[in-house]
Amino acid sequence: MYLSMCARCIVEPVRLSVAWLLLLLACLGVTAPSLADERKVEFYGLGEQSYVRSLAVDADQRTLWVGASNGVLEIDLASMDPRNRFTRKDGLANEYVFAIGLAPDGAVWFGTNAGGTSRLHNGKWRTFFPMHGLADYWVYAFAFDKQQRVWIGTWDGANLFDPKTETFTTFHDELINHWVYGVDIDADGRVWFGTEGGVSMFDGSNWRSWTHADGLGAPNREAAPASDNTGLGTRSRHDLEVGKSGGKSYNENYVFAVRVDQTGRGVWFGLWGGGAALLSREGVWTNFTSGDGLAGDIVYSLAQDDKGVMWFGTNKGISSFDGKRWTSYDLGRSPAHVYALATTRSGDVFAGVKGGVVRLIAPKATP
């Protein structure tokens, strides 16, 4: 794997045509979603056949962690130069990495395709398999609670790992579906799980679940066909195609990503064809689609920056939402599937795509 500045383009808004477009829409009484702000776009290549499926920013260490289909890179955020590359030779369970978790104790966790989960702590590697108590070899999500325990999403349930005893507790039948792709924890300590069959929540004592029938995800207004693909892959293959006969498809309960909104709006979910769903603290569902300003209706990834702005990685690029306005970004990539997102304190946004990493550089604040 290599990291190089393969391309760099600058998003330059065409001010005259945009102004006339907005004027026309205003005259018609239409409120348009915002076009991209003036962010520079940079691309860092990892190879044409590489898929970047996970990203994590360690702000204190000024590090960007990149998990791809051909290993892990540790990148210096200041210079964007690689510090380290990790593969099986170094202790990584498998080169295909679907999840990265940054633990409060400084450990970095990696969820892999068919290799279990690996932990890097103080320069030492440790890999966990089902023989150690891990629910499955396929690991897709991490979250860390106030007790510094690790919640792990796998293809055969969820685990709670206690680092003090290094023991696993497995949850399977409690979940609405055992294929878990997203995990996050809210301020009340409730753990949220996004699965192929809907959403589950554990408050420490009781479980509750939601599906499309309860309000999760937008309806299939365009009558897109249901996909027979399991999305991120199966145990015998990894097919990232989410189309159906060249077009888009729709899986009503399929959740790719979960993110607790740090501004208190609720919990966000990224769906297959159903857009982005927000469950408020009051229990009210609100769904957003391309009709509202979202770039695409398949939402693979979610992130939130320090200003509280939500970011959405879709099948048609990136969108942001500040609570009132949607903004979409042309990454200059085709296809425009964004599988992972991470933000920095400076406001930059990193996106994992096929072939490498895209960086949206935040505009400098004007004095």
C-alpha positions in Angstrom: 0.0 0.0 0.0 1.2 3.5 -0.7 0.0 7.0 0.0 0.4 9.7 -2.6 -1.1 13.0 -3.6 -2.6 11.6 -6.8 -4.8 14.5 -7.6 -5.8 17.9 -6.2 -8.6 20.0 -7.3 -10.2 23.1 -5.9 -14.0 23.5 -5.7 -14.5 26.8 -7.3 -18.2 27.9 -7.3 -19.5 29.3 -10.5 -20.8 32.4 -8.9 -22.8 33.9 -11.8 -24.7 30.7 -12.7 -25.3 29.8 -9.1 -26.7 33.3 -8.4 -29.1 33.1 -11.3 -30.2 29.7 -10.2 -30.9 30.8 -6.7 -32.7 33.9 -7.9 -34.9 31.8 -10.2 -35.7 29.3 -7.4 -36.5 32.2 -5.1 -39.0 33.6 -7.6 -40.7 30.3 -7.8 -40.9 30.0 -4.0 -38.5 27.0 -3.9 -35.9 26.7 -1.2 -32.9 24.9 -2.7 -30.3 22.8 -0.8 -27.0 24.7 -0.5 -24.3 24.1 -3.0 -20.8 23.3 -1.8 -18.9 25.9 0.0 -15.4 26.9 -1.1 -13.5 23.9 0.2 -10.4 22.6 -1.5 -10.6 18.9 -2.3 -7.5 16.7 -2.1 -7.2 13.0 -3.0 -4.6 10.6 -1.5 -4.3 7.3 -3.5 -3.9 3.9 -2.1 -4.2 1.9 -5.3 -7.1 1.6 -7.7 -8.4 -1.6 -6.2 -8.2 -0.5 -2.6 -11.4 0.2 -0.7 -11.1 2.5 2.3 -13.8 1.3 4.7 -12.8 2.9 8.0 -11.2 6.2 9.2 -10.5 7.6 12.7 -8.8 10.8 13.8 -6.8 10.9 17.0 -6.6 14.6 17.6 -4.3 14.5 20.6 -1.8 12.4 18.6 -2.4 14.3 15.4 -3.0 11.1 13.6 -5.3 9.8 10.9 -5.9 6.1 10.9 -6.9 4.6 7.6 -8.4 1.1 7.4 -8.6 -0.3 3.8 -8.9 -3.6 2.0 -5.1 -3.8 1.9 -4.0 -2.9 5.4 -3.8 0.0 7.8 -2.0 3.3 7.6 -1.1 5.6 10.4 -0.9 9.1 8.9 0.6 12.3 10.4 -2.1 14.9 10.2 0.3 17.8 10.0 2.3 16.6 7.0 -0.1 13.9 5.7 2.9 11.6 5.4 2.6 7.9 6.5 4.2 7.1 9.8 3.5 3.4 9.7 1.8 0.7 7.6 0.4 -2.4 9.2 -0.4 -5.8 7.7 -0.5 -9.4 8.9 3.3 -9.4 9.1 3.0 -6.8 11.9 0.2 -8.4 13.8 -2.9 -7.3 12.1 -5.5 -10.1 12.0 -6.4 -9.5 8.3 -5.6 -6.8 5.8 -9.2 -6.0 5.0 -10.2 -3.6 7.8 -13.9 -2.5 8.2 -13.7 -0.7 11.6 -11.3 1.3 13.7 -11.9 2.2 17.3 -9.9 4.6 19.4 -10.1 3.5 23.1 -9.8 5.9 26.0 -6.7 4.1 27.2 -4.9 4.8 24.0 -5.4 1.4 22.4 -6.5 1.2 18.7 -8.9 -1.5 17.8 -9.3 -2.9 14.2 -12.3 -4.9 13.0 -11.5 -7.1 10.1 -13.1 -9.3 7.4 -12.8 -12.9 8.6 -9.8 -12.2 10.8 -11.4 -11.2 14.1 -10.4 -8.1 15.9 -6.8 -6.8 16.6 -5.8 -4.4 19.3 -2.6 -2.2 19.1 -1.6 -0.8 22.5 1.7 0.6 23.5 3.3 -0.9 20.4 2.0 -4.5 21.2 -0.5 -6.4 19.1 -3.2 -8.8 20.4 -5.8 -10.5 18.3 -9.1 -11.9 19.5 -11.0 -14.7 17.8 -14.3 -16.6 18.6 -12.1 -19.0 20.6 -11.5 -16.1 23.0 -15.2 -15.2 23.2 -15.6 -12.9 20.2 -19.0 -13.3 18.6 -17.7 -13.7 15.0 -14.7 -13.3 12.8 -16.3 -10.5 10.9 -16.1 -7.2 12.9 -17.7 -4.0 11.8 -18.0 -1.5 14.7 -16.6 -0.3 18.0 -17.9 2.0 20.8 -16.4 2.7 24.3 -18.5 3.3 27.4 -17.7 5.3 30.5 -16.2 2.1 32.1 -13.8 1.9 29.2 -15.4 -1.3 28.1 -15.6 -2.1 24.4 -18.8 -2.7 22.6 -18.2 -4.6 19.3 -20.6 -5.1 16.4 -20.1 -8.3 14.4 -21.9 -10.4 11.8 -23.2 -12.7 14.5 -24.3 -10.5 17.3 -22.6 -7.9 19.6 -19.9 -8.2 22.2 -19.1 -6.4 25.4 -15.4 -6.7 26.2 -14.0 -5.9 29.6 -10.4 -4.9 29.3 -9.8 -5.5 33.0 -10.6 -9.2 32.8 -10.2 -9.5 29.0 -13.5 -11.4 28.8 -16.4 -11.1 26.3 -20.1 -11.1 26.9 -22.2 -11.9 23.8 -25.6 -10.5 22.8 -27.4 -12.3 20.0 -31.1 -13.0 20.4 -31.6 -9.7 22.2 -30.9 -7.9 18.9 -33.5 -7.4 16.2 -31.0 -8.8 13.8 -27.6 -10.4 14.5 -25.7 -8.7 11.5 -24.5 -5.5 13.3 -22.8 -2.7 11.3 -23.0 0.3 13.6 -22.7 0.9 17.4 -22.7 4.1 19.4 -23.4 5.1 23.0 -25.4 8.2 24.1 -25.0 10.4 27.1 -27.3 8.3 29.2 -25.2 5.2 28.6 -27.7 3.6 26.2 -26.0 1.5 23.5 -27.4 1.8 20.0 -27.0 -0.9 17.3 -27.6 -0.7 13.6 -28.3 -4.0 11.9 -29.5 -5.5 8.7 -33.0 -5.8 10.2 -33.4 -2.5 12.0 -32.2 -0.7 15.2 -31.8 -2.1 18.7 -31.1 -0.2 22.0 -29.8 -1.5 25.3 -30.2 0.8 28.4 -28.3 -1.5 30.7 -31.3 -3.5 31.8 -33.8 -3.6 28.9 -33.7 -4.0 25.2 -35.9 -2.2 22.6 -36.0 -2.3 18.8 -37.3 -0.3 15.9 -37.9 -1.1 12.2 -39.2 0.7 9.1 -42.8 0.0 10.4 -42.0 2.1 13.4 -40.7 5.1 11.3 -37.1 4.1 10.6 -36.1 5.3 7.1 -38.0 7.0 4.3 -40.5 5.1 2.2 -39.5 3.6 -1.2 -41.2 6.4 -3.2 -39.3 5.5 -6.5 -40.2 1.8 -6.2 -36.6 0.8 -6.3 -36.2 -3.0 -6.3 -35.2 -4.8 -3.2 -31.6 -6.1 -3.3 -30.7 -9.7 -2.7 -27.2 -8.5 -1.8 -26.3 -8.4 1.9 -24.5 -5.1 1.2 -21.1 -5.2 2.7 -20.6 -8.8 1.7 -21.1 -12.4 2.7 -18.9 -14.9 4.3 -18.0 -16.3 0.9 -17.6 -13.0 -1.0 -17.3 -9.3 -0.6 -19.6 -7.5 -3.1 -19.9 -3.7 -2.5 -22.5 -3.3 -5.2 -25.7 -1.7 -4.0 -27.3 -1.3 -7.3 -29.9 -3.6 -8.9 -29.5 -4.2 -12.7 -27.6 -0.9 -13.1 -30.0 1.1 -10.9 -30.3 1.7 -7.2 -32.0 -0.6 -4.8 -33.8 -0.4 -1.4 -33.6 -2.5 1.8 -36.1 -0.9 4.2 -34.6 -2.0 7.5 -30.9 -2.1 6.6 -28.7 0.2 8.7 -25.2 0.9 7.7 -24.2 3.4 10.4 -25.1 4.8 13.8 -24.1 8.2 15.3 -25.3 9.8 18.5 -25.8 13.6 17.9 -23.7 15.5 20.4 -25.9 18.5 20.2 -28.8 16.6 21.7 -30.9 16.2 18.5 -31.0 12.4 19.0 -29.5 9.4 17.2 -28.8 9.3 13.5 -28.9 6.2 11.3 -27.6 5.7 7.7 -29.8 3.4 5.6 -29.8 1.5 2.4 -32.1 3.5 0.2 -34.1 5.1 3.1 -31.7 8.1 3.5 -30.7 9.3 6.9 -33.1 8.8 9.9 -33.0 10.8 13.1 -34.7 9.4 16.3 -35.2 12.3 18.7 -34.9 12.1 22.4 -38.7 12.3 22.5 -39.0 9.2 20.3 -40.0 11.0 17.1 -38.6 9.8 13.8 -37.6 12.2 11.1 -36.2 10.9 7.7 -34.1 12.8 5.2 -33.6 11.9 1.6 -32.2 13.4 -1.6 -35.5 15.3 -1.9 -34.4 17.2 1.2 -30.9 17.9 0.1 -29.0 14.7 1.0 -26.6 13.8 -1.8 -27.7 10.1 -2.1 -30.3 7.9 -0.4 -27.8 5.1 0.5 -25.9 6.4 3.6 -22.9 4.3 4.4 -21.2 6.6 7.0 -21.9 9.3 9.5 -19.7 11.8 11.4 -20.1 15.0 13.4 -17.6 17.8 13.6 -16.7 20.0 16.6 -19.3 22.6 15.6 -22.1 20.1 15.7 -22.5 19.8 11.9 -23.5 16.3 10.8 -21.7 14.7 7.8 -23.1 12.0 5.6 -21.2 9.6 3.3 -23.6 8.4 0.6 -23.6 6.6 -2.7 -23.4 10.0 -4.4 -20.8 11.9 -2.4 -20.9 13.8 0.9 -23.5 16.0 2.5 -23.5 18.1 5.6 -26.4 19.3 7.8 -26.1 22.1 10.4 -29.6 21.6 11.7 -31.2 23.9 9.2 -29.4 23.7 5.9 -28.1 20.9 3.7 -24.8 21.3 1.7 -23.5 18.7 -0.7 -20.0 18.3 -2.1 -18.6 17.1 -5.4 -15.6 15.0 -4.7 -14.6 14.7 -8.3 -14.7 10.9 -8.0 -16.6 8.2 -9.9 -18.1 6.2 -8.4 -18.8 8.6 -5.6 -19.5 6.0 -2.8 -18.3 7.3 0.5 -17.8 4.4 2.9 -16.1 6.2 5.9 -15.9 9.7 7.4 -13.8 11.4 10.0 -13.5 15.0 11.0 -10.7 17.1 12.5 -10.6 20.0 15.0 -9.7 22.4 12.2 -12.9 21.4 10.4 -11.4 19.2 7.7 -13.4 16.1 6.6 -11.8 12.9 5.4 -13.8 10.5 3.3 -13.0 6.8 2.5 -13.7 5.9 -1.1 -12.5 3.3 -3.7 -8.9 4.0 -4.4 -8.0 6.2 -1.4 -9.0 9.0 0.8 -10.6 12.4 -0.1 -9.9 15.4 2.1 -12.3 18.4 2.2 -10.2 21.2 3.6 -12.2 23.7 5.7 -12.0 27.3 4.6 -9.8 29.5 6.8 -11.7 31.8 9.1 -11.7 35.4 8.0 -10.5 37.9 10.6 
